[in-house]
Amino acid sequence: MGKINKLIELDYPTDLVTQPVLSHLLKKYDILLNIRRASITKGFGYVQAEISGEEAEVKKALAELAKQGIDVNPIEKDVVE
């Protein structure tokens, strides 16, 4: 396996909007996260980002986000280049 880059959108449930989810993820896995766009309100949050690293680490990180209840979706356009 090699290094990969993925553009993703993360849609947060209300109870995780104020939690440092991405900070914990960066400490736990050997990945880089470049936030391209985000919007956070009291009831909802989304982040569009580029995630990169070794394929296995990226897959584990994305699986953990999904396990916490965050919707993880690939994106292919409409992200700040």
Order of alpha helices (4+ residues) and beta strands (2+ residues): beta-alpha-beta-beta-alpha-beta
